[in-house]
Amino acid sequence: MHLLFMKTHYLHQNFEGYLRTPLLWNNNALYGLKQCFLSDYVFCDFNEKVPKNLRLGQLVERFVMHQIKYSTPPLRLLAANITIIDNKRTVGEIDALLMSENGPIHLEIAYKFYLYDPDFGNDELSHWIGPNRKDNLIQKLNKLKNRQLPLLYHSETQKFLGDLNLIPNDIEQLVLFKAQLFVPIDYQNDIFFKLNPKCVKGFYIKPDDLQQFKAFQFYIPEKTDWLMDVDENVKWINYDDFVINIKKWLDKQIAPLCWLNKNGVFSKFFVIWW
């Protein structure tokens, strides 16, 4: 079978986009979850071959492992994507076990795209939802805290850790949680008290409000290219063609990430169906 790979040029741009994406929160633990800071990165081009059909989350995991490999102070990867099976039933997967200069680390990885809906939820964290309203930040934080991190203490995990001479209580549990955030267009309220405002990458808009951009150009990237910053050298389309393309997505209740070219000023945005 002939395996198709992602274009190298866009792969580098997506890796750089991943690196430039800030952590969703800094310093203090959120929901009891402590971030893993990989700030001191010695840059090395991402030169792996990546299958074209790889999901976005899997691509991010490849990027994280590459960053870990070249991080300073050095981190050693002990194991990755560890599937825990109990009685022939998969109970979960541990993203990575690392060895740092301060001891072993259990790392869980998350990279999300969230939109701020002031009408959903009742506090800062609960207002952030997925583009298609199928997930939200609170759900993900709960899953990390109550399902993914406790997997380290599962009885079947103990056998794996024993082979690595690791004791669960000696392992620090961290998350690497990055996100691109999008706010309603023209939204002015101060909405950041716990999360990192530097994660805001653009806005979202309803189809009826697109008219204000009629004079400009558009592009709809593939989902695997959502990580990257806007590339000005793509094949831009005009407003009429864009509206036709967008309708195909919205009819399927899918909110696509789009790029806007306002005479050389570039933006990322979602068009929502809801």
C-alpha positions as CSV (number, residue, x, y, z in Angstrom):
1,M,0.0,0.0,0.0
2,H,1.3,3.4,-1.0
3,L,1.4,5.7,2.1
4,L,0.8,9.4,1.6
5,F,2.8,11.9,3.7
6,M,2.1,15.4,4.8
7,K,3.8,18.1,2.7
8,T,7.1,19.0,4.3
9,H,6.6,22.8,4.0
10,Y,3.3,22.8,5.8
11,L,4.6,20.3,8.3
12,H,7.3,22.7,9.4
13,Q,4.8,25.6,9.6
14,N,2.5,23.5,11.7
15,F,5.3,22.5,14.0
16,E,6.3,26.2,14.4
17,G,2.6,27.0,15.0
18,Y,2.5,24.4,17.7
19,L,5.7,25.9,19.3
20,R,4.2,29.4,19.2
21,T,0.9,28.3,20.8
22,P,1.0,29.4,24.5
23,L,0.0,27.2,27.4
24,L,-3.7,27.6,28.3
25,W,-2.7,28.7,31.8
26,N,0.5,29.6,33.5
27,N,2.1,29.3,37.0
28,N,-0.7,28.2,39.4
29,A,-2.4,24.9,38.9
30,L,-5.9,24.9,37.4
31,Y,-8.3,22.3,38.5
32,G,-5.4,20.8,40.4
33,L,-3.5,20.3,37.1
34,K,0.0,21.6,36.8
35,Q,1.5,22.5,33.5
36,C,4.7,21.1,32.1
37,F,6.9,24.0,30.9
38,L,9.1,23.2,27.9
39,S,10.2,26.8,27.3
40,D,13.9,26.2,26.8
41,Y,13.8,24.5,23.5
42,V,16.9,24.2,21.3
43,F,15.3,24.6,17.9
44,C,15.8,21.6,15.5
45,D,13.7,21.3,12.3
46,F,10.9,18.8,12.5
47,N,12.1,16.3,9.8
48,E,10.0,13.2,10.5
49,K,7.7,11.7,7.8
50,V,4.1,12.0,9.0
51,P,1.3,10.1,7.3
52,K,-1.3,12.4,5.7
53,N,-4.2,10.7,7.4
54,L,-2.9,11.4,10.9
55,R,-5.4,13.1,13.2
56,L,-4.6,16.5,14.5
57,G,-4.2,15.2,18.1
58,Q,-1.7,12.6,16.9
59,L,0.2,15.2,15.0
60,V,0.5,17.3,18.2
61,E,1.8,14.3,20.1
62,R,4.6,13.9,17.4
63,F,5.5,17.5,17.8
64,V,5.6,17.2,21.6
65,M,7.9,14.2,21.5
66,H,10.2,16.0,19.1
67,Q,10.3,19.1,21.4
68,I,11.0,16.8,24.4
69,K,13.9,15.2,22.5
70,Y,15.6,18.6,22.0
71,S,14.6,20.3,25.2
72,T,16.9,21.8,27.8
73,P,17.3,20.9,30.6
74,P,17.2,17.5,28.9
75,L,14.1,15.2,29.3
76,R,14.4,11.5,28.5
77,L,11.4,9.7,27.0
78,L,10.9,6.4,28.8
79,A,7.7,5.4,27.1
80,A,4.8,6.9,25.0
81,N,1.3,6.0,24.1
82,I,1.0,3.3,26.7
83,T,-2.3,1.4,26.3
84,I,-3.5,0.0,29.6
85,I,-5.6,-3.2,29.1
86,D,-7.5,-4.9,31.9
87,N,-9.3,-8.2,31.2
88,K,-8.9,-7.6,27.4
89,R,-10.6,-4.3,27.8
90,T,-8.8,-1.0,27.1
91,V,-9.2,1.2,30.1
92,G,-7.1,4.1,28.8
93,E,-3.8,5.4,27.5
94,I,-0.9,7.2,29.2
95,D,0.6,9.8,26.8
96,A,4.2,9.8,28.0
97,L,6.5,8.8,30.9
98,L,9.6,11.0,31.1
99,M,12.7,11.3,33.2
100,S,13.8,14.8,34.2
101,E,16.7,15.9,36.3
102,N,14.3,16.1,39.2
103,G,12.7,12.6,38.7
104,P,10.1,10.8,36.7
105,I,7.1,12.6,35.1
106,H,3.7,11.3,33.9
107,L,2.7,13.7,31.1
108,E,-0.7,14.1,29.5
109,I,-1.0,16.2,26.3
110,A,-3.9,18.3,25.1
111,Y,-4.2,20.8,22.3
112,K,-7.6,22.3,21.8
113,F,-9.6,24.9,19.9
114,Y,-12.2,26.7,22.0
115,L,-14.7,29.4,21.3
116,Y,-16.0,31.7,24.0
117,D,-19.8,31.6,24.3
118,P,-21.0,34.0,27.0
119,D,-24.4,32.2,27.0
120,F,-23.0,28.8,27.8
121,G,-22.1,28.0,31.4
122,N,-21.8,30.4,34.2
123,D,-18.1,31.2,34.8
124,E,-14.9,31.9,32.9
125,L,-13.9,28.3,32.4
126,S,-17.4,26.9,31.4
127,H,-17.9,29.5,28.7
128,W,-15.3,27.8,26.5
129,I,-16.7,25.3,24.0
130,G,-15.5,23.3,21.0
131,P,-16.4,24.8,17.5
132,N,-19.2,22.3,17.0
133,R,-20.5,22.4,20.6
134,K,-19.6,18.7,21.1
135,D,-17.0,19.3,23.8
136,N,-15.9,22.0,26.2
137,L,-13.1,23.0,28.5
138,I,-14.7,21.8,31.7
139,Q,-15.2,18.4,30.2
140,K,-11.6,18.1,29.2
141,L,-10.3,19.3,32.6
142,N,-12.5,16.8,34.4
143,K,-11.3,14.0,32.1
144,L,-7.7,14.8,32.7
145,K,-8.2,15.0,36.5
146,N,-10.5,12.1,37.0
147,R,-9.7,9.7,34.2
148,Q,-6.4,10.3,32.5
149,L,-4.0,11.1,35.4
150,P,-5.5,8.5,37.8
151,L,-4.6,5.8,35.2
152,L,-1.1,5.9,36.6
153,Y,-2.4,4.1,39.7
154,H,-4.3,1.4,37.9
155,S,-3.3,-2.1,38.9
156,E,-2.4,-3.0,35.3
157,T,-0.2,0.1,35.0
158,Q,1.8,-1.0,38.0
159,K,3.2,-4.0,36.1
160,F,4.4,-1.7,33.3
161,L,5.9,0.7,35.8
162,G,7.6,-2.1,37.6
163,D,9.5,-3.1,34.4
164,L,10.8,0.5,34.3
165,N,11.7,0.4,38.0
166,L,9.2,3.3,38.7
167,I,7.1,3.8,41.8
168,P,3.8,5.7,41.2
169,N,4.2,7.9,44.2
170,D,7.6,9.1,43.0
171,I,6.2,10.2,39.7
172,E,5.2,13.8,39.2
173,Q,2.0,14.3,37.2
174,L,1.9,17.2,34.7
175,V,-0.1,18.2,31.7
176,L,1.0,20.0,28.5
177,F,-2.2,21.9,27.7
178,K,-2.1,24.3,24.8
179,A,-5.0,26.0,23.1
180,Q,-6.1,28.4,20.4
181,L,-9.0,30.5,21.6
182,F,-11.5,32.5,19.6
183,V,-13.9,35.2,20.8
184,P,-17.1,36.6,19.3
185,I,-16.2,39.3,16.8
186,D,-16.2,42.8,18.4
187,Y,-16.5,41.2,21.9
188,Q,-15.0,43.8,24.4
189,N,-15.5,42.3,27.9
190,D,-12.5,41.3,30.0
191,I,-12.9,37.5,30.2
192,F,-9.5,36.3,31.4
193,F,-8.8,35.8,35.0
194,K,-7.6,32.2,35.1
195,L,-6.7,31.5,31.5
196,N,-3.9,32.9,29.3
197,P,-5.2,35.7,27.1
198,K,-2.2,35.2,24.8
199,C,-4.0,32.1,23.5
200,V,-6.6,34.2,21.6
201,K,-5.8,33.6,17.9
202,G,-8.9,35.1,16.3
203,F,-12.7,35.5,16.3
204,Y,-15.8,33.6,15.3
205,I,-18.7,34.9,13.3
206,K,-22.2,33.8,12.1
207,P,-22.8,33.4,8.3
208,D,-25.1,36.5,8.2
209,D,-22.3,38.7,9.5
210,L,-19.8,37.7,6.8
211,Q,-21.1,40.5,4.6
212,Q,-18.8,43.0,6.2
213,F,-15.8,41.2,4.7
214,K,-17.2,41.1,1.1
215,A,-14.3,43.0,-0.3
216,F,-11.6,40.7,1.0
217,Q,-10.2,37.2,0.3
218,F,-10.6,33.9,2.1
219,Y,-9.0,30.4,2.5
220,I,-10.2,27.2,4.3
221,P,-7.2,25.2,5.5
222,E,-7.3,21.4,6.0
223,K,-7.8,20.5,9.7
224,T,-4.2,19.2,9.9
225,D,-3.1,22.8,9.1
226,W,-5.1,24.4,11.9
227,L,-2.0,24.7,14.0
228,M,0.0,26.9,11.7
229,D,-0.1,30.7,11.3
230,V,-1.8,32.1,8.2
231,D,0.3,31.5,5.1
232,E,-0.1,34.4,2.7
233,N,1.0,32.3,-0.3
234,V,-2.1,30.1,-0.5
235,K,-4.7,30.2,-3.3
236,W,-7.1,32.8,-1.9
237,I,-10.7,32.9,-3.0
238,N,-13.2,35.7,-3.3
239,Y,-16.3,36.3,-1.1
240,D,-18.8,34.7,-3.4
241,D,-16.8,31.4,-3.8
242,F,-16.1,31.4,0.0
243,V,-19.8,31.6,0.9
244,I,-20.6,28.7,-1.4
245,N,-17.8,26.6,0.2
246,I,-18.8,27.6,3.7
247,K,-22.4,26.5,3.2
248,K,-21.3,22.9,2.4
249,W,-19.6,22.8,5.9
250,L,-22.4,24.5,7.8
251,D,-25.1,22.3,6.2
252,K,-23.2,19.4,7.9
253,Q,-23.1,21.3,11.2
254,I,-19.4,21.7,11.0
255,A,-17.8,25.0,11.9
256,P,-14.6,25.3,9.8
257,L,-11.5,27.3,10.7
258,C,-10.9,29.9,8.0
259,W,-8.3,32.5,7.1
260,L,-9.1,36.1,6.2
261,N,-6.9,38.3,4.0
262,K,-7.8,42.0,4.4
263,N,-5.4,43.6,1.9
264,G,-2.4,41.9,3.5
265,V,-3.7,41.9,7.1
266,F,-4.4,38.2,8.0
267,S,-6.8,36.7,10.6
268,K,-8.0,33.3,11.7
269,F,-11.7,32.8,12.4
270,F,-14.4,30.3,12.7
271,V,-17.8,30.5,10.9
272,I,-20.3,28.9,13.2
273,W,-23.5,27.0,12.3
274,W,-25.2,27.4,15.7
